[in-house]
Amino acid sequence: MKVLIVGGGGREHAIIKKLAESPEIEKLYCAPGNGGTAALAENVNVAATDIEILADWAEANQIGYAVVAPDDPLCMGLVDLLEQKGIPAFGPDKAAARIEGSKVFAKKLMELYGIPTAKSRVFDDMAQALSYIAEQPAPIVVKADGLALGKGVLICQTRAEAAEAVREMMEKDKFGAAGRRILIEEFLTGPEVSVLSFTDGETIVPMVSSMDHKRALDGDRGLNTGGMGVIAPNPYYTEAVAKRCMEEIYLPTVRAMNAQGCPFKGCLYFGLMLTKDGPKVIEYNCRFGDPEAQAVLPLLETDLFSIMRHVTAGTLKQADVRFSNQASCCVVIASGGYPVKYEKGKPVYGLPEAGRQPDAWVFHAGTKKDGKRIVTSGGRVLGVTAVADTLTEAVNRAYATAHLISFDGAYMRHDIGQKALKE
């Protein structure tokens, strides 16, 4: 079978590497892909957001199955277009993708069905939002309603910071249409946990838990990014916590989406805060997290393609989903200046040697081929993942491999996994 993966980042490279292990796949395509996916799949020069062109291309090239990985094409309705053409796809349809595409939709869903989350208010009017902030205790969380490349959530330490965040979104259009409606949320404290899960709209199977590191600099300092590294499993996510999340969050979310007439099929991501009052939802994503997928998927022992087809067919309860008991660590190597301004086109050195390290993988995120060279083309350039029997070994192995790679302006955090190791 010919399979198309839509997207061009580290998540897509990790998905492709896992799908390439399936004996049932004849050929892989990736649109638009990157310098790393080109080694395993044929890159197709079509942007992930050109959904009509992609659906027509898939039909013309007799694609038997598609995996829509990024949030934008999911929220735009690519899965719907593919299914209209008779091409089964992994990922939610447009209606279900609203769980990530609109934070207001997600918040109302949780409030309506009693799913634990932070208290919040929704605002379309800036003056009303500023008046509300003046009465709230700090820190205050300000969220853009729509998709903002993972950067639309601002944790403001003072009321003045929160007011400026509101003005940036609603008056200065920092996130465009995504920030014209906002949520102002109470600040929750506790360990954060990311849990990706397979669901076919009835059955839900959580994957190995993980811990993302969002801030750009060591010690959780600097600006929020799309993620600078991940470890899995997350030591704060105990069996007791997992059981409570299944009963209070996971199953209620799946049932709530069904009750709203938009059953969710695909990968449902739960961003959780383990508060003193129990686990609460910080956010939902309608797809594999990135870089979480780069740490979690290498631990998957079951054929990923088989699981995905069970999800699409609504037969997930028949799937035998197994994960290794090992630990993994993913370290992101980024371009200097990320997440604000950075240069592109820098040659990347050391990839062949890094690729030969045992139990380690280099996932390309912001790269492209330039003749025989690989050059940088994005903010997060590479994700270096290692797997080992212990987290300490996985962290050491990931960093040892990452230090074999270099390019002008490259930087990484040096404390990925340290919080988990202390726990």
C-alpha positions as CSV (number, residue, x, y, z in Angstrom):
1,M,0.0,0.0,0.0
2,K,1.1,3.5,-0.8
3,V,0.9,5.8,2.3
4,L,1.1,9.7,2.4
5,I,2.2,11.5,5.6
6,V,1.3,15.1,5.7
7,G,3.8,17.5,7.4
8,G,7.4,18.4,7.4
9,G,8.8,18.4,11.0
10,G,10.4,16.2,13.5
11,R,7.1,14.6,14.5
12,E,6.6,13.5,10.9
13,H,10.1,12.1,10.6
14,A,9.4,10.1,13.8
15,I,6.1,8.8,12.4
16,I,7.7,7.9,9.1
17,K,10.5,6.0,10.7
18,K,8.0,3.9,12.7
19,L,5.8,3.3,9.6
20,A,8.8,2.3,7.6
21,E,9.0,-0.8,9.8
22,S,5.6,-2.1,8.6
23,P,5.7,-4.9,6.0
24,E,2.3,-3.8,4.6
25,I,3.6,-0.4,3.3
26,E,4.9,-0.5,-0.2
27,K,6.0,3.1,-0.5
28,L,5.9,6.2,1.7
29,Y,5.4,9.8,0.6
30,C,5.8,12.9,2.8
31,A,4.3,16.4,1.9
32,P,6.3,18.6,2.1
33,G,8.8,16.6,4.2
34,N,12.3,17.7,5.0
35,G,16.0,16.8,4.6
36,G,15.6,13.7,6.9
37,T,12.3,12.3,5.7
38,A,13.8,12.1,2.2
39,A,15.9,9.1,3.3
40,L,12.8,7.0,4.0
41,A,10.0,8.6,1.9
42,E,9.6,10.5,-1.4
43,N,9.1,14.1,-0.5
44,V,6.2,15.9,-2.3
45,N,6.6,19.6,-2.8
46,V,3.2,20.6,-1.5
47,A,2.6,22.6,1.7
48,A,0.6,20.8,4.4
49,T,-2.0,23.7,4.3
50,D,-2.7,23.3,0.6
51,I,-5.4,20.8,1.4
52,E,-7.2,20.8,-1.9
53,I,-4.0,20.2,-3.8
54,L,-3.0,17.5,-1.4
55,A,-6.3,15.7,-1.7
56,D,-6.2,15.8,-5.5
57,W,-2.6,14.6,-5.5
58,A,-3.4,11.7,-3.2
59,E,-6.3,10.6,-5.4
60,A,-4.2,10.9,-8.6
61,N,-1.3,8.9,-7.1
62,Q,-3.6,6.2,-5.8
63,I,-2.7,6.7,-2.1
64,G,-4.2,3.9,-0.1
65,Y,-3.9,5.6,3.3
66,A,-2.9,9.0,4.7
67,V,-1.6,10.3,8.0
68,V,-2.4,13.9,8.6
69,A,0.0,15.0,11.4
70,P,0.0,18.8,11.9
71,D,-2.8,20.8,13.5
72,D,-3.4,23.3,10.6
73,P,-4.5,20.8,7.9
74,L,-6.5,18.9,10.5
75,C,-8.4,22.0,11.5
76,M,-8.8,23.1,7.9
77,G,-10.5,19.7,7.1
78,L,-8.0,17.7,5.1
79,V,-9.2,14.4,6.6
80,D,-12.7,15.3,5.4
81,L,-11.5,16.0,1.8
82,L,-9.5,12.7,1.7
83,E,-12.4,10.7,2.9
84,Q,-14.7,12.3,0.3
85,K,-12.3,10.8,-2.2
86,G,-12.4,7.4,-0.6
87,I,-8.9,7.7,1.0
88,P,-8.9,6.6,4.7
89,A,-6.9,8.8,6.9
90,F,-5.5,8.9,10.4
91,G,-6.6,12.0,12.2
92,P,-9.8,13.8,13.3
93,D,-12.2,15.4,10.9
94,K,-12.6,19.2,10.9
95,A,-15.4,19.2,13.5
96,A,-13.4,17.0,16.0
97,A,-10.2,19.0,15.4
98,R,-11.9,22.0,17.1
99,I,-10.8,20.5,20.4
100,E,-7.4,22.0,19.5
101,G,-8.4,24.6,16.9
102,S,-10.5,26.6,19.4
103,K,-9.5,26.8,23.0
104,V,-13.0,28.3,23.7
105,F,-14.6,25.1,22.2
106,A,-12.4,22.9,24.4
107,K,-13.0,24.9,27.5
108,K,-16.8,24.9,27.1
109,L,-16.7,21.1,26.4
110,M,-14.8,20.6,29.7
111,E,-17.2,22.8,31.7
112,L,-20.3,21.2,30.2
113,Y,-19.2,17.7,30.9
114,G,-17.4,18.2,34.2
115,I,-13.8,17.5,33.1
116,P,-11.4,19.1,35.5
117,T,-9.6,22.2,34.2
118,A,-8.6,25.7,35.2
119,K,-11.3,28.3,35.8
120,S,-11.5,30.8,33.0
121,R,-13.4,33.5,31.2
122,V,-13.8,34.1,27.4
123,F,-13.5,37.6,25.9
124,D,-14.1,39.2,22.5
125,D,-13.9,42.7,23.9
126,M,-10.5,44.1,24.9
127,A,-11.8,46.6,27.4
128,Q,-13.8,44.0,29.2
129,A,-10.7,41.7,29.3
130,L,-8.5,44.4,30.8
131,S,-11.2,45.2,33.4
132,Y,-11.3,41.5,34.4
133,I,-7.5,41.3,34.7
134,A,-7.5,44.2,37.1
135,E,-9.4,42.1,39.6
136,Q,-7.5,38.8,39.3
137,P,-4.6,37.6,41.3
138,A,-1.3,37.0,39.5
139,P,0.2,35.0,37.9
140,I,-2.5,35.1,35.1
141,V,-2.7,32.9,32.0
142,V,-3.7,34.5,28.7
143,K,-4.5,32.2,25.8
144,A,-5.3,33.0,22.1
145,D,-8.4,31.1,21.1
146,G,-7.0,29.7,17.8
147,L,-3.8,28.1,16.5
148,A,-0.6,30.1,17.1
149,L,2.3,27.6,16.4
150,G,2.3,26.6,20.1
151,K,3.1,30.2,21.2
152,G,-0.4,31.5,21.9
153,V,-0.3,30.7,25.7
154,L,1.3,33.3,27.9
155,I,2.0,32.9,31.6
156,C,2.0,36.5,33.0
157,Q,3.6,37.1,36.4
158,T,1.9,40.4,36.9
159,R,-1.4,42.1,36.0
160,A,0.6,44.6,33.9
161,E,2.1,41.7,31.9
162,A,-1.3,40.1,31.4
163,A,-2.8,43.4,30.2
164,E,0.1,43.9,27.7
165,A,-0.5,40.3,26.5
166,V,-4.1,41.1,25.9
167,R,-3.2,44.2,23.9
168,E,-0.6,42.3,21.9
169,M,-3.3,39.7,20.9
170,M,-6.4,41.8,20.5
171,E,-5.1,45.2,19.5
172,K,-1.8,44.6,17.8
173,D,-2.9,41.3,16.1
174,K,0.3,39.4,17.3
175,F,-1.4,36.1,16.4
176,G,-3.8,37.4,13.7
177,A,-7.3,36.0,13.8
178,A,-6.2,33.4,16.4
179,G,-5.9,36.0,19.1
180,R,-9.0,38.2,18.5
181,R,-10.9,36.0,21.0
182,I,-9.0,35.1,24.1
183,L,-9.3,33.1,27.3
184,I,-8.1,34.5,30.7
185,E,-7.4,31.6,33.0
186,E,-6.4,30.9,36.5
187,F,-2.7,29.9,37.0
188,L,-2.4,26.2,38.1
189,T,0.7,24.8,39.8
190,G,2.1,21.3,39.9
191,P,4.1,18.9,37.6
192,E,3.1,19.0,34.0
193,V,2.5,15.8,32.0
194,S,1.9,15.1,28.3
195,V,-0.1,12.0,27.4
196,L,-0.7,11.1,23.8
197,S,-3.4,8.6,23.2
198,F,-4.9,6.5,20.4
199,T,-8.7,6.7,20.1
200,D,-11.2,5.5,17.6
201,G,-14.1,7.5,19.2
202,E,-15.0,4.7,21.6
203,T,-11.9,3.0,22.9
204,I,-8.9,5.1,24.2
205,V,-5.4,3.7,24.6
206,P,-2.9,6.1,26.3
207,M,0.7,6.0,25.2
208,V,3.7,6.3,27.5
209,S,3.6,9.6,29.4
210,S,6.2,12.3,28.8
211,M,7.6,15.6,30.1
212,D,8.1,18.4,27.7
213,H,10.5,21.3,28.3
214,K,8.9,24.4,26.7
215,R,11.2,27.2,27.7
216,A,14.1,28.2,25.5
217,L,16.8,28.3,28.1
218,D,18.2,26.1,30.9
219,G,16.4,26.3,34.2
220,D,13.0,26.9,32.5
221,R,14.0,30.4,31.6
222,G,13.5,32.4,28.4
223,L,10.6,32.4,26.0
224,N,8.1,29.7,25.4
225,T,8.9,27.5,22.4
226,G,7.3,24.6,20.6
227,G,9.4,22.4,22.9
228,M,13.2,22.1,23.5
229,G,13.2,18.4,24.6
230,V,11.2,15.6,26.1
231,I,11.7,12.6,28.4
232,A,9.5,9.5,28.7
233,P,8.0,8.2,30.8
234,N,7.2,11.0,33.2
235,P,8.0,10.0,36.8
236,Y,5.2,12.1,38.2
237,Y,2.6,10.1,36.2
238,T,2.1,7.1,38.6
239,E,-0.3,4.2,38.1
240,A,-2.7,5.9,40.5
241,V,-2.6,9.1,38.6
242,A,-3.1,7.2,35.3
243,K,-6.2,5.5,36.7
244,R,-7.7,8.7,37.9
245,C,-7.0,10.4,34.5
246,M,-8.7,7.6,32.7
247,E,-11.8,7.8,34.9
248,E,-12.0,11.6,35.2
249,I,-10.5,13.0,32.0
250,Y,-9.8,10.5,29.1
251,L,-13.0,8.6,28.9
252,P,-15.2,11.6,29.7
253,T,-13.5,13.6,26.9
254,V,-14.1,10.8,24.4
255,R,-17.8,10.5,25.5
256,A,-18.2,14.3,25.5
257,M,-17.0,14.5,21.9
258,N,-19.5,11.8,20.9
259,A,-22.3,13.6,22.8
260,Q,-21.4,16.8,20.8
261,G,-21.8,14.9,17.5
262,C,-18.1,15.1,16.6
263,P,-16.5,11.8,17.6
264,F,-12.7,12.0,17.8
265,K,-10.6,9.5,15.8
266,G,-6.8,9.8,15.8
267,C,-4.2,10.9,18.3
268,L,-5.7,12.9,21.2
269,Y,-3.1,14.7,23.2
270,F,-3.8,15.6,26.8
271,G,-1.7,18.4,28.4
272,L,-2.2,17.9,32.1
273,M,-1.2,19.6,35.4
274,L,-1.1,17.5,38.5
275,T,-2.4,20.0,41.0
276,K,-3.0,19.5,44.7
277,D,-6.7,18.9,43.8
278,G,-5.9,16.3,41.3
279,P,-5.1,16.2,37.6
280,K,-6.5,18.9,35.4
281,V,-6.5,19.6,31.7
282,I,-4.3,22.5,30.5
283,E,-4.8,21.9,26.8
284,Y,-5.9,19.3,24.2
285,N,-4.1,18.8,20.9
286,C,-5.8,17.0,18.0
287,R,-2.5,15.2,16.9
288,F,0.8,13.8,18.1
289,G,2.8,16.4,20.1
290,D,6.1,17.6,18.7
291,P,8.7,16.9,20.1
292,E,6.7,14.4,22.4
293,A,6.3,12.0,19.4
294,Q,10.0,11.9,19.0
295,A,10.4,10.5,22.5
296,V,7.3,8.3,22.7
297,L,7.2,6.5,19.3
298,P,10.7,5.0,19.6
299,L,9.3,3.1,22.6
300,L,6.3,1.7,20.7
301,E,6.7,-2.1,20.0
302,T,3.5,-2.7,18.0
303,D,3.3,-2.0,14.3
304,L,2.2,1.7,14.1
305,F,0.4,1.2,10.8
306,S,-1.7,-1.6,12.2
307,I,-2.8,0.6,15.1
308,M,-3.6,3.5,12.9
309,R,-5.8,1.4,10.6
310,H,-7.6,0.0,13.7
311,V,-8.3,3.6,14.8
312,T,-9.7,4.5,11.4
313,A,-11.8,1.4,11.2
314,G,-13.2,1.9,14.7
315,T,-11.7,-1.4,15.9
316,L,-9.0,-0.2,18.3
317,K,-10.2,-2.5,21.1
318,Q,-8.9,-5.4,18.9
319,A,-5.4,-3.9,18.7
320,D,-2.5,-5.1,20.9
321,V,-0.8,-1.8,21.7
322,R,2.6,-2.4,23.5
323,F,5.3,-0.1,24.6
324,S,8.8,-0.9,25.9
325,N,9.6,-0.5,29.6
326,Q,12.7,1.5,28.7
327,A,13.2,5.3,29.0
328,S,13.8,7.8,26.2
329,C,15.2,11.3,26.0
330,C,14.9,13.8,23.1
331,V,17.1,16.8,22.9
332,V,16.2,19.6,20.4
333,I,19.0,21.4,18.6
334,A,17.7,24.8,17.6
335,S,18.9,27.8,15.5
336,G,20.4,30.7,17.4
337,G,17.6,33.3,18.0
338,Y,14.8,30.8,18.1
339,P,11.9,31.3,18.9
340,V,12.1,34.9,17.7
341,K,14.4,35.6,14.8
342,Y,17.0,33.2,13.3
343,E,19.0,32.6,10.1
344,K,18.5,29.7,7.7
345,G,20.7,27.9,5.2
346,K,23.5,26.9,7.7
347,P,25.2,23.6,6.7
348,V,24.8,20.9,9.3
349,Y,27.9,18.8,10.2
350,G,28.2,15.4,12.0
351,L,25.0,13.8,10.9
352,P,26.5,10.6,9.5
353,E,28.5,9.9,12.8
354,A,25.4,10.8,14.9
355,G,23.3,8.4,12.8
356,R,25.6,5.5,13.6
357,Q,25.2,5.7,17.4
358,P,23.5,2.7,19.0
359,D,19.9,3.2,20.2
360,A,19.9,6.8,19.1
361,W,18.0,8.5,16.3
362,V,18.3,12.0,14.7
363,F,14.9,13.3,13.7
364,H,15.0,16.2,11.2
365,A,12.6,19.1,11.9
366,G,13.9,22.3,10.2
367,T,16.2,21.0,7.5
368,K,16.3,20.7,3.8
369,K,18.6,19.1,1.2
370,D,20.9,21.5,-0.7
371,G,22.6,19.4,-3.3
372,K,24.5,16.8,-1.2
373,R,24.4,18.9,2.0
374,I,21.8,19.2,4.7
375,V,21.2,22.8,5.7
376,T,19.0,24.4,8.3
377,S,15.5,25.7,7.3
378,G,13.7,26.3,10.6
379,G,13.9,27.2,14.2
380,R,13.9,23.8,15.7
381,V,16.4,22.0,13.4
382,L,16.9,18.5,14.8
383,G,15.6,16.2,17.6
384,V,18.1,13.8,18.9
385,T,16.5,10.8,20.7
386,A,18.1,8.0,22.6
387,V,16.5,5.0,24.3
388,A,18.1,3.1,27.3
389,D,17.1,0.9,30.3
390,T,17.2,3.9,32.6
391,L,16.5,7.6,32.2
392,T,20.0,8.5,33.2
393,E,21.4,6.4,30.4
394,A,19.0,7.8,27.9
395,V,19.8,11.4,28.8
396,N,23.5,10.8,28.6
397,R,23.2,8.9,25.3
398,A,21.0,11.6,23.8
399,Y,23.5,14.4,24.7
400,A,26.5,12.4,23.6
401,T,24.9,12.0,20.2
402,A,23.7,15.6,20.0
403,H,27.2,16.9,20.7
404,L,28.4,15.1,17.5
405,I,26.3,17.5,15.5
406,S,27.1,21.2,14.7
407,F,26.1,24.2,12.6
408,D,26.6,27.9,12.9
409,G,24.5,29.3,15.7
410,A,23.3,25.9,17.0
411,Y,22.1,25.8,20.6
412,M,20.3,23.4,22.9
413,R,19.2,23.2,26.5
414,H,21.6,21.3,28.7
415,D,19.1,20.3,31.4
416,I,16.6,18.1,29.6
417,G,15.4,15.4,32.0
418,Q,17.1,16.8,35.1
419,K,13.9,17.7,36.9
420,A,12.6,14.1,36.2
421,L,15.9,12.6,37.5
422,K,15.6,14.6,40.7
423,E,12.1,13.2,41.2
